[in-house]
C-alpha cells in the first residue's frame, strides 16, 4: 500500500526547518489535469499565465513577445515552451502596495485597508441616479422568467439597456460612456444579474473583457475615438481566445495572423470556441499568433476585429446547463483581413494585455455571486419564517438555523471583499492582482455553497421549477435555476483549480525573486552562488519576523472592540501561513510544483484571512450607522476561523499522495471493472472536436440586434 509523504502532522512547522535556509524554489506550476475548460474569457489564460514559473530562458521568450515560432500543428508544443509563454506574459513587477501579497508573506499590513476607503459623494450621487433608472427599467420592462424559458434576451431589452447607457458603464464620458467607478459598475451588474444572470453576463463580457477595457488601457487615441462611442451607444463586444483544443494553455494557440504581402495588415485564420456574446457582437477582441520573422516581433497579439468582416462565420450558438439566455458562439475566421491600425498595444503583447486588463476585470463575476447571495438570503429568510414544521418555523430549528447563519454571514463576507477590492482599484494606488483573484475564487465557491444550502432549506420546492410552483399558486422562487446559473462561475474566467495556481504563483513571488536559480537545472554555479547569497540575506531578515507579532498582544487592535480578537488571530494566522509555505518549499523544493492540493489550501487560507480582515474594517467603519454589521462580522469571523483551522490541519494531514497514486491507476484502467453494469456514453466521437483551416461549410447563425431609435 502506498503511503503519503504528507501524512505526518506538522500544523505549524518548527523553526528548525527554516533555520538551514532555502534549499530551492518552486518550479513551474502546471495547469491541473482535472480543471474543466470554461467559456472563452481572458481569465482562463490569465490563470495559466500567472500559474507558470520562469525558466532560464524566459527573458529570451519575453523578448520574442511571449511566444516562440509558430507550431507546425496547433497544440504541438513542449511543456517547457508552454511554461515559457505563460510566464513571460505575467506581470512581474510589484511597484505598488498589495495587502494580499503582504498577507502571504506573514506581514499583516492592516494600514493598507484601514481606515475603510471613502468614495466621492458627487460620483456616488451621479451613479445613484443611474442605478435608480436601471432598477426602474429592470422592474418594469425585463421578464427574467421569459429569458429563461425562451433562452433569449429580447431585442427590446438590448435596446432599452443601450438607451440607459448600460453598455457604456465603464467607458469614459469623453467617449460617450457613463464612466462609472468599479464599485458602481459592480453594483449595476449585481442588480441586472438579479433579474437575469444572462443580462449580467452580457454586460460583463462586453465591458470587463471585451473591447472597451483593453482599449481604455492600451488603445491609441485614434482607436478609442473610433470604437468606444459605438460601444457606449449599444454595440456589443466579445473576447475570443479559447479554441476547441486550447483552453488554459496559450502556447498552443492555433489561430494565426499572417502579415499581408503589402504590409497593410494581417489575415486571420482559425476557430474560436465559447465566445460569450459571440453571436451578437459587432466588435471582437481576437487573440491570434503572428509568426516571428526577421524584423518582426511576432507572438500572441490582440486585434480589434469587425464582427461583420468578410470571412467570419458564427457556426454555432452553444447551449449550457444555466445562463440559458447567453449568446455564446463557435466562430470561424477564414482569411479575415485586419488592418495594422486595429492591433492593440503592438505585436506579441496580447497575453500581457489580457492579464493587466483582468486585474480589475475579474471583479464583475463576484458581483453577480454577491447578488445571488443577497437573493438567496431573502428567499431563505422569508421561507424559513413562514414554513412551520413540528410547531415552529423551520428557521428556528437548529439544523436550518445553521444554514441561515452561513448564508447571511457569507453574503456579508463576499460583499465586503468585493467592495474593498473595487475601492482599492478605484484609487489606483494599489496592486490588486492577488485581491481580485481571491475574491473571484472565494465568491464563486461560496455562492455555489449558498445556492446548495438554499435548495436544502426549501426542500422539494427548491428542486421544483418556478413555472411549476406558479402553476400551483405558490411564489415562483427560481431556486433551481439559480443553482444552475451559479455553477459556471467556478469555471468562468479561470477555474477554481487554475485560480489556486495563479494566486499561489504570486504568493511565492518574493521567494522566487531571491532564490530562483538555486535549483534551476540550467543555472551555472555562479548563478547558484549569487542566488544563495541573496536568499541568505533575505531570509536572515524575514524569518525572525514570523516568530512574534502584534497578534500576540492581548491589547492589540483594541479600537475594534468585539472584533479585536479576530484581527489578532488573523495576524497570527498570517505568520503561520508564511511559515507553512516556507517549510513546504524547503521540504519539497522543485517538487512543490506538483503539490497542487497543498497550494490550493494555502490559497484558501489566504482568502479567508483577507475576508476576515475586510469585514472587521468595514464593520468598524459602519459601527455607528449600521451597528448590526458588527454582529455579522463577528459571525463571519467565527465561521471562517473554523474553516481556517481545518485548512491548516489539512496541509499536513491528508491523502494527497495516495490520491495521486490512485488517479494514475484509475487512468491506467486498473479499476475499470467498477464501471460495469451501466450504459456509458457512446465512444464514436472524440472528446475534443478537431478543426481544419478553410472556409466555413456551416450556416451563419449570428444575430443582429436592431439599433435603438
C-alpha positions in Angstrom: 0.0 0.0 0.0 1.3 3.4 -1.0 1.9 5.8 1.9 1.6 9.5 1.7 4.6 11.7 2.5 2.2 14.4 3.7 0.7 12.3 6.5 2.8 13.3 9.5 1.2 16.0 11.5 3.0 19.3 11.5 0.4 22.0 11.8 3.0 24.7 12.4 6.4 23.8 11.0 9.2 24.2 13.5 11.8 26.9 13.1 14.4 24.3 12.7 13.2 23.5 9.2 13.7 27.1 8.2 16.9 27.6 10.0 19.0 26.0 7.4 17.9 28.5 4.8 16.2 27.8 1.5 17.0 24.7 -0.4 15.2 25.5 -3.6 12.4 27.3 -5.3 9.0 26.4 -6.6 9.3 25.1 -10.2 6.8 26.0 -12.8 3.2 25.1 -11.8 1.2 23.1 -14.3 -2.4 23.6 -15.3 -4.1 20.8 -13.3 -5.4 17.9 -15.4 -8.9 17.9 -13.8 -9.5 21.6 -14.4 -12.7 21.9 -16.5 -12.4 24.3 -19.5 -14.9 27.1 -19.4 -16.4 29.7 -21.8 -13.9 31.8 -23.5 -12.7 34.5 -21.2 -9.3 36.2 -20.7 -9.1 34.9 -17.2 -8.7 31.2 -18.1 -5.5 32.2 -20.0 -4.5 34.7 -17.3 -4.7 32.0 -14.7 -2.4 29.7 -16.5 -0.1 32.6 -17.4 0.2 33.5 -13.7 0.5 29.9 -12.6 3.7 29.2 -14.5 7.2 30.0 -13.4 10.1 31.5 -15.2 12.7 29.2 -16.6 16.3 30.0 -17.5 15.5 31.5 -20.9 12.2 33.2 -20.0 13.8 36.5 -20.7 14.5 35.5 -24.3 11.0 34.4 -24.7 9.7 37.7 -23.3 11.9 39.5 -25.8 10.2 37.5 -28.5 6.8 38.6 -27.4 6.0 35.7 -25.1 6.0 33.1 -28.0 8.4 31.1 -30.0 8.0 30.0 -33.6 4.5 29.0 -34.7 4.0 25.3 -34.1 3.7 23.2 -37.3 0.4 21.9 -36.0 -1.7 23.6 -33.3 -1.1 22.0 -30.0 2.3 20.6 -30.7 4.4 22.5 -28.2 6.6 21.1 -25.4 5.8 21.6 -21.7 8.8 23.9 -21.4 7.6 26.1 -24.3 4.1 26.3 -22.7 5.5 27.4 -19.4 7.8 30.0 -21.0 5.0 31.6 -22.9 2.8 31.7 -19.9 5.5 33.1 -17.5 6.6 35.7 -20.0 3.1 37.1 -20.1 2.6 37.6 -16.4 3.0 41.0 -14.8 6.3 40.6 -12.8 6.8 44.0 -11.2 5.4 44.9 -7.8 5.6 48.7 -7.8 2.5 49.4 -5.7 1.5 48.0 -2.3 -0.6 44.9 -2.1 -2.4 43.8 1.1 -2.8 40.3 -0.2 0.9 39.9 -1.1 2.0 41.0 2.3 -0.6 38.7 3.9 1.0 35.6 2.3 4.4 36.8 3.5 3.3 36.9 7.1 3.0 40.7 7.2 -0.4 41.8 8.4 -0.5 45.3 6.8 -3.9 46.4 8.1 -2.9 50.0 7.3 -3.3 49.2 3.6 -7.1 48.7 4.0 -7.8 50.6 7.2 -9.5 53.1 7.5 -12.1 51.9 5.0 -11.6 53.7 1.7 -14.1 56.6 1.0 -15.9 57.4 -2.2 -16.5 60.7 -3.9 -20.0 61.9 -2.8 -20.6 63.6 -6.2 -19.8 60.4 -8.1 -22.0 58.4 -5.6 -24.9 60.7 -6.4 -24.3 60.5 -10.2 -24.1 56.7 -10.1 -27.1 56.5 -7.8 -29.2 58.3 -10.3 -28.2 55.8 -13.0 -28.8 52.8 -10.7 -32.2 54.1 -9.9 -33.1 54.4 -13.6 -31.7 50.9 -14.2 -33.7 49.4 -11.3 -36.9 51.0 -12.6 -36.3 49.7 -16.1 -35.5 46.2 -15.0 -38.6 46.0 -12.7 -40.9 47.4 -15.4 -39.6 46.0 -18.7 -37.5 42.9 -18.2 -39.0 39.4 -17.7 -36.3 37.2 -16.4 -38.5 34.2 -16.4 -39.2 34.7 -20.1 -35.5 34.9 -20.9 -35.0 31.6 -19.1 -37.9 29.9 -21.0 -37.0 31.3 -24.4 -33.2 31.1 -23.9 -33.0 34.5 -25.5 -32.7 38.2 -24.4 -35.2 40.1 -26.4 -34.1 42.8 -28.9 -36.1 45.3 -26.9 -34.0 44.6 -23.8 -30.8 45.2 -25.7 -32.3 48.5 -27.0 -33.6 49.5 -23.6 -30.2 48.9 -21.9 -28.5 50.8 -24.7 -30.8 53.8 -24.1 -29.9 53.8 -20.4 -26.2 53.7 -21.3 -25.6 50.3 -19.7 -23.3 49.2 -22.5 -21.0 52.2 -21.7 -20.8 51.9 -17.9 -17.0 51.5 -17.9 -16.4 53.8 -20.9 -15.2 57.3 -20.1 -17.7 60.1 -20.5 -15.3 61.7 -23.1 -16.2 58.8 -25.4 -19.9 58.8 -24.7 -19.9 56.4 -21.7 -21.0 56.8 -18.1 -17.5 56.5 -16.7 -18.7 54.6 -13.5 -16.2 53.5 -10.9 -15.5 49.9 -10.4 -17.7 49.9 -7.3 -20.8 51.4 -9.0 -20.3 49.2 -12.1 -20.3 46.1 -10.0 -23.4 47.2 -8.2 -25.1 47.7 -11.6 -24.1 44.2 -12.6 -25.4 42.8 -9.3 -28.7 44.5 -9.9 -29.0 43.4 -13.5 -27.9 39.8 -12.7 -30.6 39.5 -10.0 -33.3 39.9 -12.7 -31.5 37.7 -15.3 -27.9 36.3 -14.9 -27.8 36.2 -18.7 -28.0 40.0 -18.8 -25.3 40.3 -16.1 -23.1 38.1 -18.2 -23.9 40.1 -21.4 -22.9 43.4 -19.8 -19.9 42.0 -18.0 -18.4 40.1 -21.0 -18.9 43.2 -23.1 -17.1 45.7 -20.8 -14.8 43.7 -18.5 -13.1 41.5 -21.0 -14.5 42.8 -24.4 -13.2 45.7 -26.4 -13.8 48.7 -24.0 -11.4 47.8 -21.2 -8.4 46.7 -23.3 -8.8 49.9 -25.5 -9.2 52.0 -22.4 -5.9 50.8 -21.0 -3.8 50.1 -24.1 -5.6 51.5 -27.2 -4.4 54.5 -29.2 -6.3 57.8 -29.1 -7.5 57.0 -32.7 -8.7 53.6 -31.7 -10.6 55.0 -28.7 -12.3 57.7 -30.8 -13.2 55.2 -33.5 -14.6 52.3 -31.4 -15.6 53.4 -27.9 -18.5 55.8 -28.9 -20.0 52.9 -30.9 -19.8 50.6 -27.9 -21.1 53.1 -25.4 -24.1 53.6 -27.7 -25.1 50.0 -27.6 -23.0 47.9 -29.9 -21.8 44.7 -28.2 -18.3 43.3 -28.0 -16.8 39.9 -27.3 -13.5 38.4 -26.4 -12.2 35.4 -28.4 -9.3 33.4 -27.1 -10.3 29.8 -26.4 -10.2 27.3 -29.2 -11.6 23.7 -29.4 -8.3 22.2 -28.2 -6.8 25.3 -26.4 -8.1 26.4 -23.0 -5.7 27.4 -20.3 -2.6 26.9 -22.3 -2.0 29.9 -24.6 1.2 28.5 -26.1 -0.9 26.1 -28.1 -2.9 28.8 -29.7 -3.7 27.8 -33.3 -5.4 30.9 -34.7 -2.9 32.7 -36.9 -2.5 36.3 -38.1 -0.3 36.3 -41.2 1.1 39.7 -42.2 -0.1 40.6 -45.7 2.5 40.9 -48.5 1.8 44.6 -48.9 2.3 45.3 -45.2 -1.1 46.9 -44.7 -2.4 44.3 -42.2 -3.0 40.7 -41.4 -5.1 37.7 -42.5 -6.7 35.8 -39.6 -7.4 32.1 -39.8 -8.7 29.8 -37.1 -11.6 28.7 -35.0 -12.7 30.2 -31.6 -14.9 28.4 -29.1 -17.1 29.6 -26.2 -17.1 33.3 -27.1 -19.6 35.0 -24.8 -21.6 37.5 -26.8 -20.1 36.0 -29.9 -23.4 35.6 -31.8 -24.4 39.3 -31.2 -21.1 41.1 -31.1 -20.2 43.6 -33.8 -16.7 44.2 -32.5 -14.4 41.5 -31.3 -11.1 41.2 -29.4 -9.4 38.3 -31.1 -6.2 36.7 -29.9 -4.0 35.3 -32.7 -0.4 34.3 -33.2 1.7 36.4 -35.5 4.7 34.3 -36.8 8.0 35.7 -35.8 10.3 36.8 -38.7 13.3 39.0 -39.3 12.5 42.4 -38.1 9.1 41.3 -36.7 8.5 40.5 -33.1 5.6 38.2 -33.6 3.8 36.4 -30.8 0.3 36.3 -29.5 -1.4 39.5 -30.4 -4.7 41.3 -29.7 -6.8 42.6 -32.5 -10.0 44.6 -32.8 -12.0 42.9 -35.5 -15.2 44.0 -37.1 -17.8 41.3 -36.4 -19.2 41.6 -39.9 -15.9 41.3 -41.7 -15.8 39.1 -44.7 -14.6 35.6 -43.8 -16.2 35.4 -40.3 -18.8 32.7 -39.7 -20.7 32.1 -36.5 -21.1 28.4 -36.9 -23.0 27.6 -33.7 -24.7 29.2 -30.7 -23.6 27.0 -27.8 -26.1 25.8 -25.1 -25.4 25.4 -21.4 -26.8 24.0 -18.2 -27.5 27.5 -17.0 -27.4 31.1 -18.3 -29.8 30.0 -21.0 -30.0 33.5 -22.4 -26.3 33.6 -23.0 -25.2 34.4 -26.6 -22.2 32.2 -26.8 -20.6 31.2 -30.1 -18.3 28.9 -32.1 -16.7 31.3 -34.6 -14.6 30.6 -37.7 -12.1 33.0 -39.3 -11.1 32.4 -42.9 -8.7 34.9 -44.5 -10.2 37.8 -42.5 -8.4 41.0 -43.2 -7.5 43.2 -40.2 -5.6 46.5 -40.9 -2.5 47.4 -38.9 -4.4 50.2 -37.2 -6.5 47.6 -35.4 -3.7 45.9 -33.4 -4.0 46.6 -29.7 -0.7 47.5 -28.0 1.6 46.0 -30.6 2.6 42.6 -31.7 3.3 40.0 -29.1 1.5 41.9 -26.3 -1.8 40.0 -26.4 -1.4 38.0 -23.2 0.1 40.8 -21.2 -2.9 43.0 -22.2 -5.3 40.3 -21.1 -3.6 39.9 -17.7 -3.4 43.6 -17.0 -7.0 44.1 -18.0 -8.1 41.3 -15.7 -6.7 42.9 -12.6 -10.0 44.8 -12.4 -11.9 42.8 -15.0 -12.2 39.8 -12.6 -14.4 41.9 -10.2 -17.5 41.6 -12.4 -18.1 37.9 -11.8 -18.1 38.1 -7.9 -20.5 41.0 -8.3 -23.1 38.6 -9.6 -22.2 36.0 -6.9 -22.9 38.6 -4.3 -26.2 39.3 -5.9 -27.0 35.6 -5.8 -26.2 35.6 -2.1 -28.5 38.5 -1.4 -31.3 37.0 -3.4 -30.8 33.6 -1.6 -30.8 35.3 1.8 -34.1 37.0 1.1 -35.8 33.7 -0.1 -34.3 31.7 2.8 -35.4 34.2 5.4 -38.9 34.6 4.2 -39.4 30.9 3.7 -37.9 29.8 6.9 -40.0 32.2 8.9 -43.2 31.2 7.1 -42.9 27.5 6.8 -43.9 25.7 10.1 -42.9 22.2 11.0 -43.3 20.5 14.3 -44.9 23.5 15.8 -42.2 26.0 15.0 -40.9 27.9 11.9 -38.3 25.8 10.3 -35.7 28.6 10.7 -35.9 28.1 14.5 -34.8 24.5 14.2 -31.0 24.3 14.7 -30.4 22.3 11.5 -31.9 25.1 9.4 -30.6 27.9 11.7 -27.0 26.9 10.9 -27.7 27.2 7.2 -29.4 30.6 7.6 -26.4 31.9 9.6 -24.0 30.6 6.9 -25.9 32.3 4.1 -26.1 35.6 5.9 -22.6 35.7 7.2 -21.0 34.5 3.9 -23.1 37.0 1.8 -21.8 39.8 4.1 -18.2 38.5 3.7 -18.4 38.2 -0.1 -19.9 41.7 -0.5 -17.3 43.2 1.8 -14.4 41.6 -0.1 -15.8 42.8 -3.4 -16.5 46.4 -2.2 -13.0 46.6 -0.8 -11.4 45.4 -4.0 -13.4 47.8 -6.0 -12.4 50.7 -3.8 -8.8 49.8 -3.9 -8.9 49.5 -7.7 -10.7 52.9 -8.0 -8.0 54.8 -6.1 -5.4 53.3 -8.4 -2.7 53.3 -5.7 -2.8 49.6 -5.0 -1.8 46.4 -6.9 -4.9 44.3 -6.5 -4.0 41.3 -8.7 -4.0 39.0 -5.7 -7.0 40.5 -4.1 -9.1 40.4 -7.3 -8.2 36.8 -7.9 -9.0 35.9 -4.3 -12.5 37.5 -4.4 -13.2 35.7 -7.7 -12.1 32.4 -6.3 -13.9 32.9 -2.9 -17.1 34.3 -4.2 -17.6 31.7 -6.9 -17.1 28.8 -4.4 -19.1 30.3 -1.6 -22.0 31.4 -3.8 -22.3 27.8 -5.0 -22.5 26.6 -1.5 -25.1 29.2 -0.6 -27.2 28.1 -3.6 -26.9 24.4 -2.5 -27.9 25.3 1.1 -30.9 27.3 -0.2 -32.2 24.3 -2.1 -31.9 22.2 1.1 -33.7 24.9 3.1 -36.5 25.0 0.6 -36.7 21.2 0.4 -38.7 19.7 -2.5 -39.7 23.2 -3.6 -36.1 24.1 -4.0 -35.8 21.4 -6.7 -39.0 22.4 -8.4 -39.0 25.0 -11.3 -40.5 28.4 -10.8 -43.2 27.7 -13.5 -44.3 24.6 -11.7 -44.6 26.5 -8.4 -46.5 29.3 -10.0 -48.9 26.8 -11.7 -49.9 25.6 -8.1 -50.4 29.2 -6.9 -47.1 29.4 -5.0 -44.4 32.0 -5.0 -42.2 31.3 -8.1 -38.8 31.4 -6.5 -36.4 30.1 -9.2 -34.0 28.4 -6.8 -33.1 25.5 -9.0 -32.4 27.9 -11.9 -30.1 30.0 -9.6 -28.0 26.9 -8.8 -27.7 26.1 -12.5 -26.7 29.7 -13.3 -24.2 29.8 -10.4 -22.3 26.6 -11.4 -20.4 28.1 -14.3 -18.8 30.7 -12.0 -16.4 28.1 -10.7 -15.2 27.7 -14.3 -15.7 31.1 -15.9 -12.7 33.3 -16.1 -10.3 30.7 -14.6 -11.5 27.5 -13.0 -11.0 27.1 -9.2 -8.0 24.9 -9.9 -6.4 27.4 -12.1 -7.1 30.3 -9.7 -5.4 28.3 -6.9 -2.3 28.1 -9.0 -2.4 31.7 -10.2 -2.6 33.0 -6.7 0.0 30.5 -5.4 2.4 31.7 -8.1 2.0 35.3 -7.0 2.1 34.4 -3.3 5.6 32.9 -3.6 6.9 35.5 -6.0 9.1 37.1 -3.3 10.8 33.7 -2.6 11.4 33.1 -6.3 12.9 36.5 -6.8 15.7 35.8 -4.3 16.1 32.0 -4.6 15.2 31.4 -8.2 18.4 30.0 -9.5 19.2 27.6 -6.7 17.5 24.6 -8.2 17.3 25.8 -11.8 18.9 23.0 -13.7 20.1 25.4 -16.4 21.8 27.8 -13.9 25.5 27.6 -13.6 27.5 27.5 -10.4 28.0 31.3 -10.5 24.3 32.0 -10.7 23.5 29.5 -8.0 26.1 31.0 -5.7 24.6 34.5 -6.2 21.1 33.2 -5.6 22.3 31.5 -2.4 23.7 34.8 -1.2 20.6 36.7 -2.0 18.4 34.1 -0.3 20.5 34.0 2.8 20.3 37.8 3.2 16.6 37.8 2.6 15.7 35.0 5.0 18.0 36.2 7.7 15.8 39.3 7.9 12.4 37.8 7.1 12.3 34.6 9.1 12.6 36.2 12.6 9.6 38.4 11.8 7.4 35.2 11.6 8.1 34.2 15.2 6.5 37.1 17.1 3.9 39.6 16.0 1.3 42.1 17.2 -1.3 39.5 17.3 0.2 38.0 20.4 -0.5 41.2 22.4 -3.9 41.0 24.2 -4.3 44.7 23.7 -3.7 44.8 20.0 -6.4 46.3 17.8 -8.4 47.2 20.9 -10.1 50.0 19.0 -12.1 47.4 17.1 -13.9 46.3 20.2 -15.5 42.9 19.9 -13.7 42.3 16.6 -10.2 42.9 18.0 -9.7 39.2 18.8 -10.4 38.2 15.3 -7.8 40.6 13.9 -5.2 39.4 16.4 -6.0 35.9 15.2 -5.6 37.0 11.5 -2.2 38.4 12.3 -1.1 35.1 13.9 -2.6 33.1 11.1 -0.7 35.2 8.6 2.6 34.4 10.1 1.7 30.8 10.4 0.7 30.7 6.7 4.1 32.2 5.7 6.0 29.7 7.9 4.0 26.8 6.4 4.7 28.0 2.9 8.4 28.3 3.6 8.6 25.0 5.3 6.9 23.3 2.3 9.3 25.0 -0.2 12.3 23.8 1.9 10.9 20.3 2.1 9.8 19.7 -1.4 12.0 22.1 -3.4 11.4 21.6 -7.1 8.6 19.1 -6.4 6.5 21.8 -5.0 5.1 22.4 -8.4 3.2 19.0 -8.1 1.8 19.8 -4.7 -1.3 21.4 -6.1 -3.6 20.3 -3.3 -1.2 21.9 -0.7 -1.0 25.1 -2.7 -4.8 25.2 -3.0 -5.2 25.0 0.8 -2.6 27.8 1.2 -4.6 30.0 -1.1 -7.9 29.2 0.6 -6.4 30.2 3.9 -5.3 33.5 2.4 -8.8 34.1 1.0 -10.4 33.5 4.4 -7.8 35.9 6.1 -8.5 38.6 3.5 -12.2 38.2 4.1 -11.9 38.3 7.9 -9.7 41.5 7.6 -12.2 43.2 5.3 -15.3 42.5 7.3 -13.7 43.8 10.5 -12.5 47.0 8.9 -15.9 47.6 7.2 -17.9 46.8 10.3 -15.7 49.2 12.4 -16.2 52.0 9.8 -20.0 51.5 9.9 -20.4 50.8 13.7 -22.3 54.0 14.3 -24.6 53.9 11.2 -25.1 50.2 10.9 -24.3 48.6 14.2 -25.8 45.2 13.1 -22.9 44.8 10.8 -20.6 44.3 13.8 -22.7 41.2 14.6 -22.4 40.0 11.0 -18.7 40.5 11.0 -18.3 38.6 14.3 -20.5 35.8 12.9 -18.5 35.6 9.7 -15.1 35.5 11.5 -16.2 32.8 13.9 -17.2 30.6 11.0 -14.1 31.5 9.0 -11.8 30.6 11.8 -13.2 27.1 11.9 -12.6 26.8 8.2 -9.0 28.1 8.5 -8.2 25.7 11.3 -9.4 22.8 9.2 -7.3 24.0 6.3 -4.2 24.3 8.4 -4.7 20.8 9.6 -5.2 19.6 6.0 -1.8 21.0 4.9 -0.1 18.1 6.6 -2.7 15.5 7.4 -4.2 14.5 4.1 -4.4 11.8 1.5 -2.9 13.8 -1.3 -0.1 11.4 -2.3 -2.4 8.4 -2.0 -5.0 10.2 -4.2 -2.4 10.9 -6.9 -1.2 7.3 -6.9 -4.8 6.1 -7.1 -5.5 8.5 -10.0 -2.6 7.0 -12.0 -4.1 3.6 -11.5 -7.6 4.8 -12.5 -6.2 6.4 -15.7 -4.4 3.1 -16.5 -7.8 1.3 -16.3 -7.0 -0.8 -13.2 -10.4 -0.2 -11.7 -12.4 -0.2 -15.0 -14.5 -3.1 -13.8 -16.1 -0.7 -11.4 -17.8 0.9 -14.4 -19.6 -2.3 -15.3 -23.4 -2.5 -15.0 -24.4 0.8 -16.6 -24.7 2.2 -20.1 -21.9 4.7 -20.7 -21.7 7.5 -23.3 -21.0 6.2 -26.8 -17.4 6.4 -27.8 -17.9 7.0 -31.5 -16.9 10.7 -31.3 -13.8 12.4 -29.9 -13.9 14.3 -26.6 -12.5 17.3 -28.4 -13.7 18.1 -31.9 -10.9 18.7 -34.4 -11.0 21.6 -36.8 -9.2 22.2 -40.1 -8.4 25.6 -41.7 -10.5 26.7 -44.6 -13.8 28.4 -45.4 -16.9 27.5 -43.3 -19.3 25.0 -44.6 -21.9 25.8 -41.9 -24.8 28.2 -41.9 -24.0 31.5 -40.2 -26.2 31.8 -37.1 -25.1 35.3 -36.0 -27.9 37.5 -34.6 -28.0 41.2 -35.3 -29.9 43.3 -32.8 -31.6 46.4 -34.3 -30.1 49.7 -33.1 -32.2 51.6 -30.6 -34.2 54.5 -32.1 
